[in-house]
Amino acid sequence: MFVKLLNFLRGYVLLAVRGFFVERFLNLCLKKDIFLWDLNYLDENNINLKMSIKGFKMVRSAAYKTRSKVKVLKKAGLPFIIQKYKKRKGFVVGFACAVFVFLFLSSFVWRIDVEGNKKIESEILIRQLNECGFKNGNLRYGVDVYYLQNEMMKKNKDLAWFWLEIKGTRATIKVKERVEAPQMIDKTIPANVVAAKKGLITKVVALSGDSVVKEGDVVDDGDLLISGIVDLGEKGFKTVNARGNVIARTWYSVEDEFELIKTEYKKTDKKISKNTVNFFGFDVSLYISDKIPYKNFDVEKKEKQFSMGKNFYLPVKITENTYYEKIKIETKLTEDGCLVYYGDVLKKRLEKSLDKDVKIVNKNIEHKMKENGKIFIKVVYECIEDISKTVKIENGG
């Protein structure tokens, strides 16, 4: 991109070279340090190419020595534009100012994006990069990426790899997140298997150690399930790393009181937009009042940053906030209707709290009407899960 811009500023010509000694013509140009580019061989005696205005002034002797015919197909670049519009000074001055502004803006970073993150929020990474000294508006040249890499790795322990790529006026944070290594169990350390929670034992598989519970036993959190102290009879005792699986029935519940009313919100056709323009990091509101004329509403936010191509962003961004009115709709429910509606609410609340390895085998819902006119609802889930937990045996057993 920089080379193309330089060629445009200097001006260049597209030439057609015809003759029996085209290769010799090219060699003579190279000896005279004439820079050639975009060479297009039509056949062995015909070639199209580009060269600077300065080079074109030096090419006559090479054409003469090789008996080649040189024809100008196109003139391009700033010098030819100025020559064309030299009588229109205002246009030339304006164009020159536009070129200066373009070059000035292209020297800074105006957008920062993030790639590769799944758990870490993009806003957090951008904020941390800002704290390391790199932000929107920084010069894109002379950036010490290795320094930023080192600082970001120290600042965010969830990163396994960090890099900053700058193309045009766009900087891209590229990361790989750290994956926690599975916890290794040292099988040489004496340990017991205890209950992680209360439950009714349905199955015990002791891989090492002595089982102290059986199917049908009820255990509380912390109760011993598989002992790491093994009785050897006359030989005494030895300690081992007890391991195994203890499957149990467990119960989870959630309860709450509700009015016999279902409250919902519905969007109307009414909406208003409040837009903001950001110039060089400064916000300019395009509205007079911050007041939202709706009691209940949803807001939708859209951001658009102006750009010229994929990697050349400008320091101008429009933020559009659209507010949609919502009206509150209350529906009276029967006792059965309330049980169905709010029972489902409680089920979703309970299921969010369960571990992914828990298997639900039964769902029960209880309810009763209260004297205050509300309905009391309780949801109980019966589950099957492994409740075993390994704990180290401290000195003394």
VEXDREN-2710 file (C-alpha; in Angstrom, 1 decimal):
% VEXDREN-2710
k/r/px/py/pz
1/MET/0.0/0.0/0.0
2/PHE/2.8/2.4/0.9
3/VAL/4.7/1.7/-2.4
4/LYS/1.5/2.3/-4.4
5/LEU/0.9/5.6/-2.6
6/LEU/4.5/6.6/-3.3
7/ASN/4.2/5.8/-7.0
8/PHE/1.0/7.8/-7.1
9/LEU/2.6/10.9/-5.5
10/ARG/5.7/10.7/-7.8
11/GLY/3.6/10.0/-10.9
12/TYR/4.2/7.2/-13.4
13/VAL/3.5/6.1/-17.0
14/LEU/2.2/2.9/-18.5
15/LEU/4.3/2.1/-21.6
16/ALA/4.1/-0.3/-24.5
17/VAL/7.5/-1.5/-25.7
18/ARG/7.8/-3.2/-29.1
19/GLY/10.9/-4.6/-30.8
20/PHE/13.1/-7.6/-31.4
21/PHE/15.4/-6.8/-28.5
22/VAL/13.0/-6.2/-25.6
23/GLU/15.1/-8.1/-23.1
24/ARG/18.2/-6.0/-23.9
25/PHE/16.0/-2.9/-23.5
26/LEU/15.0/-4.0/-20.0
27/ASN/18.7/-4.7/-19.1
28/LEU/19.7/-1.2/-20.2
29/CYS/17.0/0.3/-18.1
30/LEU/18.2/-1.7/-15.1
31/LYS/21.8/-0.5/-15.7
32/LYS/20.5/3.1/-15.6
33/ASP/18.7/2.3/-12.3
34/ILE/15.3/2.9/-13.9
35/PHE/12.7/1.2/-11.6
36/LEU/10.2/-0.9/-13.6
37/TRP/7.1/-2.7/-12.3
38/ASP/3.9/-4.6/-13.4
39/LEU/5.7/-6.1/-16.4
40/ASN/3.2/-7.8/-18.7
41/TYR/4.7/-9.9/-21.6
42/LEU/2.3/-10.0/-24.5
43/ASP/4.8/-12.1/-26.5
44/GLU/8.6/-12.2/-26.9
45/ASN/8.7/-8.9/-28.8
46/ASN/5.9/-7.0/-27.0
47/ILE/5.7/-5.9/-23.3
48/ASN/3.7/-3.5/-21.3
49/LEU/5.3/-2.0/-18.1
50/LYS/5.1/0.9/-15.7
51/MET/7.9/3.3/-14.8
52/SER/8.3/6.6/-13.0
53/ILE/8.3/10.0/-14.7
54/LYS/12.0/10.4/-13.9
55/GLY/12.7/7.0/-15.4
56/PHE/10.7/7.8/-18.5
57/LYS/13.0/10.8/-19.2
58/MET/16.0/8.5/-19.2
59/VAL/14.6/5.7/-21.4
60/ARG/15.2/7.3/-24.8
61/SER/18.8/6.1/-25.2
62/ALA/17.8/2.5/-24.3
63/ALA/15.0/2.6/-26.9
64/TYR/17.4/4.0/-29.5
65/LYS/20.2/1.4/-28.9
66/THR/17.7/-1.5/-29.1
67/ARG/15.6/-0.1/-32.0
68/SER/12.6/-0.4/-29.8
69/LYS/9.4/1.6/-30.1
70/VAL/8.0/3.1/-26.9
71/LYS/4.4/4.3/-26.7
72/VAL/2.7/5.9/-23.7
73/LEU/-0.5/4.1/-23.0
74/LYS/-1.4/6.0/-19.8
75/LYS/-0.2/8.8/-17.6
76/ALA/-1.1/8.5/-13.9
77/GLY/-0.3/10.1/-10.5
78/LEU/-0.4/13.4/-8.7
79/PRO/1.9/15.4/-11.0
80/PHE/-0.4/14.8/-14.0
81/ILE/-3.5/15.6/-11.9
82/ILE/-1.9/18.9/-10.8
83/GLN/-0.9/19.7/-14.4
84/LYS/-4.4/19.0/-15.6
85/TYR/-6.0/21.3/-13.0
86/LYS/-3.2/23.9/-12.6
87/LYS/-5.6/26.7/-13.5
88/ARG/-7.9/25.6/-10.8
89/LYS/-5.8/26.4/-7.8
90/GLY/-8.6/25.8/-5.3
91/PHE/-9.0/22.2/-6.5
92/VAL/-5.2/21.6/-6.3
93/VAL/-5.0/23.1/-2.8
94/GLY/-8.0/21.1/-1.7
95/PHE/-6.6/17.9/-3.2
96/ALA/-3.2/18.4/-1.6
97/CYS/-4.9/19.0/1.8
98/ALA/-6.9/15.8/1.3
99/VAL/-3.7/13.9/0.6
100/PHE/-2.1/15.3/3.7
101/VAL/-5.1/14.4/5.9
102/PHE/-5.0/10.9/4.4
103/LEU/-1.4/10.5/5.2
104/PHE/-1.8/11.9/8.7
105/LEU/-4.8/9.6/9.5
106/SER/-3.0/6.6/8.1
107/SER/-0.2/7.0/10.7
108/PHE/-2.4/6.1/13.6
109/VAL/-4.4/3.2/14.9
110/TRP/-8.1/3.9/15.0
111/ARG/-9.6/0.5/15.7
112/ILE/-8.7/-2.5/17.9
113/ASP/-10.3/-5.9/17.4
114/VAL/-9.9/-9.2/19.3
115/GLU/-9.6/-12.7/17.8
116/GLY/-9.3/-16.1/19.5
117/ASN/-11.0/-15.4/22.8
118/LYS/-13.9/-17.5/24.0
119/LYS/-13.9/-17.1/27.8
120/ILE/-12.2/-13.8/28.2
121/GLU/-14.3/-10.8/27.2
122/SER/-13.0/-8.6/24.4
123/GLU/-13.6/-5.5/26.5
124/ILE/-11.3/-6.8/29.2
125/LEU/-8.4/-7.5/26.8
126/ILE/-8.7/-4.1/25.2
127/ARG/-8.8/-2.4/28.6
128/GLN/-5.7/-4.3/29.7
129/LEU/-3.9/-3.4/26.5
130/ASN/-4.8/0.3/27.1
131/GLU/-3.3/-0.1/30.6
132/CYS/-0.1/-1.4/29.0
133/GLY/0.2/1.9/27.0
134/PHE/-1.5/1.0/23.6
135/LYS/-4.9/2.4/22.7
136/ASN/-6.8/4.0/19.9
137/GLY/-5.0/7.0/18.6
138/ASN/-1.5/5.5/19.0
139/LEU/1.1/5.8/16.2
140/ARG/1.1/2.6/14.2
141/TYR/4.9/2.8/13.7
142/GLY/7.5/1.8/16.3
143/VAL/5.2/-0.3/18.4
144/ASP/7.1/-2.6/20.7
145/VAL/4.9/-5.7/20.3
146/TYR/7.2/-7.9/22.3
147/TYR/6.9/-5.5/25.3
148/LEU/3.1/-5.5/25.0
149/GLN/3.2/-9.3/24.8
150/ASN/5.2/-9.6/27.9
151/GLU/3.1/-7.1/29.9
152/MET/-0.2/-8.7/28.8
153/MET/1.0/-12.2/29.7
154/LYS/1.8/-10.8/33.2
155/LYS/-1.4/-8.9/33.5
156/ASN/-3.8/-11.7/32.4
157/LYS/-3.0/-15.2/33.8
158/ASP/-5.7/-16.7/31.6
159/LEU/-3.7/-16.1/28.5
160/ALA/-1.5/-18.9/27.0
161/TRP/-0.4/-16.7/24.0
162/PHE/-0.7/-13.0/23.0
163/TRP/0.2/-11.1/19.8
164/LEU/-0.7/-7.7/18.4
165/GLU/-1.0/-7.4/14.6
166/ILE/-1.2/-4.0/13.0
167/LYS/-2.5/-3.6/9.4
168/GLY/-3.4/-0.2/8.1
169/THR/-5.1/1.7/10.9
170/ARG/-6.5/-1.5/12.4
171/ALA/-4.8/-3.4/15.3
172/THR/-5.9/-6.9/16.0
173/ILE/-5.3/-8.6/19.4
174/LYS/-4.7/-12.3/18.8
175/VAL/-4.9/-14.6/21.8
176/LYS/-5.0/-18.2/22.9
177/GLU/-6.6/-18.9/26.2
178/ARG/-5.0/-21.0/28.8
179/VAL/-6.5/-24.5/29.3
180/GLU/-6.3/-25.8/32.8
181/ALA/-4.4/-29.0/33.0
182/PRO/-6.4/-31.9/34.6
183/GLN/-5.6/-32.3/38.3
184/MET/-3.3/-35.2/38.7
185/ILE/-3.9/-37.5/41.6
186/ASP/-0.8/-38.7/43.4
187/LYS/-1.6/-42.3/44.1
188/THR/1.2/-42.6/46.6
189/ILE/-0.4/-40.2/49.1
190/PRO/-2.8/-41.9/51.6
191/ALA/-6.3/-40.7/51.1
192/ASN/-9.9/-41.5/52.0
193/VAL/-13.0/-41.2/49.8
194/VAL/-15.8/-39.2/51.6
195/ALA/-19.2/-37.9/50.6
196/ALA/-19.3/-34.6/48.8
197/LYS/-23.0/-34.2/49.8
198/LYS/-26.0/-36.0/51.4
199/GLY/-27.4/-39.0/49.6
200/LEU/-28.9/-42.5/49.6
201/ILE/-26.2/-45.0/48.4
202/THR/-27.2/-47.1/45.3
203/LYS/-23.8/-48.4/44.2
204/VAL/-20.3/-48.7/45.6
205/VAL/-17.2/-49.5/43.5
206/ALA/-14.0/-49.5/45.6
207/LEU/-11.0/-49.6/43.3
208/SER/-8.6/-49.4/46.3
209/GLY/-9.1/-49.2/50.0
210/ASP/-12.0/-50.7/52.1
211/SER/-15.6/-49.7/51.5
212/VAL/-17.4/-48.7/54.7
213/VAL/-20.8/-48.1/53.2
214/LYS/-23.2/-50.3/51.2
215/GLU/-26.3/-49.9/49.0
216/GLY/-29.2/-48.4/51.0
217/ASP/-27.1/-46.4/53.5
218/VAL/-27.8/-42.8/54.0
219/VAL/-24.8/-40.5/54.3
220/ASP/-24.2/-36.9/55.1
221/ASP/-21.7/-34.5/53.6
222/GLY/-18.2/-35.5/54.8
223/ASP/-19.1/-39.1/55.8
224/LEU/-16.4/-41.7/55.1
225/LEU/-17.3/-43.9/52.1
226/ILE/-14.0/-45.8/51.2
227/SER/-11.3/-45.9/53.8
228/GLY/-7.6/-45.5/52.9
229/ILE/-6.6/-47.3/56.1
230/VAL/-6.7/-51.1/55.3
231/ASP/-6.9/-53.7/58.0
232/LEU/-4.3/-56.4/57.4
233/GLY/-5.3/-58.6/60.3
234/GLU/-2.3/-59.8/62.3
235/LYS/0.0/-57.6/60.2
236/GLY/-1.7/-54.5/61.4
237/PHE/-2.8/-51.7/59.1
238/LYS/-1.5/-49.9/56.1
239/THR/-2.5/-46.7/54.4
240/VAL/-3.4/-46.5/50.7
241/ASN/-4.8/-44.0/48.3
242/ALA/-8.4/-45.0/48.4
243/ARG/-10.2/-44.7/45.0
244/GLY/-13.6/-45.5/43.7
245/ASN/-17.0/-44.4/42.7
246/VAL/-20.0/-44.1/45.0
247/ILE/-23.3/-43.5/43.3
248/ALA/-26.2/-42.1/45.3
249/ARG/-29.7/-40.7/45.0
250/THR/-29.7/-37.0/45.8
251/TRP/-32.4/-34.4/46.1
252/TYR/-32.5/-30.7/45.1
253/SER/-35.3/-28.3/45.7
254/VAL/-36.3/-24.7/45.2
255/GLU/-39.4/-22.9/46.5
256/ASP/-41.1/-19.5/46.3
257/GLU/-44.4/-17.6/46.7
258/PHE/-46.2/-15.9/43.8
259/GLU/-49.2/-13.8/43.1
260/LEU/-51.9/-15.4/41.0
261/ILE/-50.9/-13.0/38.2
262/LYS/-48.7/-13.5/35.2
263/THR/-46.7/-10.4/34.2
264/GLU/-45.4/-10.0/30.6
265/TYR/-44.0/-7.1/28.6
266/LYS/-44.9/-6.6/24.9
267/LYS/-43.3/-4.3/22.4
268/THR/-45.4/-1.6/20.8
269/ASP/-44.8/0.1/17.5
270/LYS/-43.3/3.2/19.2
271/LYS/-39.5/3.8/19.2
272/ILE/-37.0/6.6/19.3
273/SER/-33.3/6.8/18.3
274/LYS/-30.6/8.7/20.1
275/ASN/-27.4/8.8/18.1
276/THR/-23.9/9.8/19.1
277/VAL/-20.9/10.6/16.8
278/ASN/-17.4/10.0/18.1
279/PHE/-14.6/12.1/16.6
280/PHE/-11.1/11.2/17.7
281/GLY/-12.4/9.8/20.9
282/PHE/-14.8/12.6/21.8
283/ASP/-18.5/12.0/21.8
284/VAL/-20.9/14.5/20.2
285/SER/-24.6/13.9/21.0
286/LEU/-27.0/14.3/18.1
287/TYR/-30.0/14.8/20.4
288/ILE/-31.1/17.4/22.9
289/SER/-32.6/15.5/25.8
290/ASP/-31.5/12.3/27.5
291/LYS/-35.0/11.6/28.7
292/ILE/-36.7/8.4/27.4
293/PRO/-40.4/9.0/27.0
294/TYR/-41.3/5.4/27.9
295/LYS/-41.8/3.9/31.3
296/ASN/-40.7/0.4/30.1
297/PHE/-38.5/-0.1/27.2
298/ASP/-35.8/-2.3/25.5
299/VAL/-32.7/-0.7/24.0
300/GLU/-30.8/-1.9/20.9
301/LYS/-27.3/-0.5/20.4
302/LYS/-25.5/-0.5/17.0
303/GLU/-22.0/0.9/16.3
304/LYS/-20.7/1.8/12.9
305/GLN/-17.1/3.0/12.3
306/PHE/-16.3/4.5/9.0
307/SER/-13.6/2.7/7.0
308/MET/-12.0/2.7/3.6
309/GLY/-11.5/-1.0/2.9
310/LYS/-10.9/-3.8/5.4
311/ASN/-8.0/-2.4/7.3
312/PHE/-8.2/1.4/6.9
313/TYR/-10.5/2.7/9.6
314/LEU/-11.2/6.4/10.3
315/PRO/-11.5/8.0/13.7
316/VAL/-15.2/8.6/13.2
317/LYS/-17.8/6.3/14.7
318/ILE/-21.6/6.6/15.0
319/THR/-23.5/4.9/17.8
320/GLU/-27.2/4.4/17.4
321/ASN/-29.3/3.6/20.4
322/THR/-32.9/2.7/19.6
323/TYR/-35.4/2.6/22.4
324/TYR/-38.5/0.4/21.9
325/GLU/-41.5/1.0/24.1
326/LYS/-42.9/-2.0/26.1
327/ILE/-46.2/-2.2/27.8
328/LYS/-46.9/-4.2/30.9
329/ILE/-49.6/-6.8/30.6
330/GLU/-50.9/-8.6/33.7
331/THR/-53.0/-11.7/33.3
332/LYS/-55.0/-13.2/36.2
333/LEU/-54.2/-16.9/36.6
334/THR/-56.2/-19.8/38.0
335/GLU/-54.5/-21.9/40.7
336/ASP/-53.7/-24.6/38.1
337/GLY/-52.5/-22.0/35.5
338/CYS/-50.2/-20.4/38.2
339/LEU/-48.8/-23.8/39.1
340/VAL/-47.9/-24.6/35.4
341/TYR/-46.5/-21.1/34.7
342/TYR/-44.5/-20.5/37.9
343/GLY/-43.6/-24.2/38.3
344/ASP/-41.8/-23.9/34.9
345/VAL/-40.0/-20.8/36.2
346/LEU/-38.8/-22.6/39.3
347/LYS/-37.7/-25.7/37.2
348/LYS/-35.5/-23.6/35.0
349/ARG/-34.0/-21.8/38.1
350/LEU/-33.2/-25.2/39.7
351/GLU/-31.8/-26.8/36.5
352/LYS/-29.3/-23.9/36.1
353/SER/-27.8/-24.8/39.5
354/LEU/-27.2/-28.5/38.8
355/ASP/-23.9/-29.8/37.6
356/LYS/-23.8/-31.2/34.1
357/ASP/-23.0/-34.8/35.4
358/VAL/-26.1/-34.9/37.5
359/LYS/-28.8/-37.2/36.0
360/ILE/-32.4/-36.2/36.8
361/VAL/-34.6/-39.3/37.4
362/ASN/-37.7/-37.8/38.9
363/LYS/-39.4/-34.3/39.2
364/ASN/-42.0/-33.5/41.8
365/ILE/-43.9/-30.2/42.3
366/GLU/-45.8/-29.3/45.5
367/HIS/-48.1/-26.3/46.2
368/LYS/-50.6/-24.8/48.5
369/MET/-52.6/-21.6/48.8
370/LYS/-51.5/-19.1/51.5
371/GLU/-53.8/-17.0/53.6
372/ASN/-52.3/-13.9/52.0
373/GLY/-53.8/-15.0/48.6
374/LYS/-50.4/-16.1/47.2
375/ILE/-49.5/-19.5/46.0
376/PHE/-46.6/-21.4/47.5
377/ILE/-44.7/-23.7/45.1
378/LYS/-41.9/-26.1/45.8
379/VAL/-40.1/-28.1/43.1
380/VAL/-38.1/-31.2/44.1
381/TYR/-35.7/-33.1/41.7
382/GLU/-34.5/-36.6/42.5
383/CYS/-31.2/-37.3/40.9
384/ILE/-28.5/-39.9/40.5
385/GLU/-24.8/-38.8/40.8
386/ASP/-21.3/-39.7/42.0
387/ILE/-20.9/-38.2/45.4
388/SER/-17.4/-39.4/46.1
389/LYS/-14.6/-36.9/47.0
390/THR/-11.0/-37.8/47.7
391/VAL/-9.4/-36.2/50.8
392/LYS/-5.8/-36.6/52.1
393/ILE/-5.3/-38.6/55.3
394/GLU/-3.6/-36.4/57.8
395/ASN/-1.0/-37.7/60.2
396/GLY/-2.7/-39.7/62.9
397/GLY/-5.4/-41.3/60.6
END
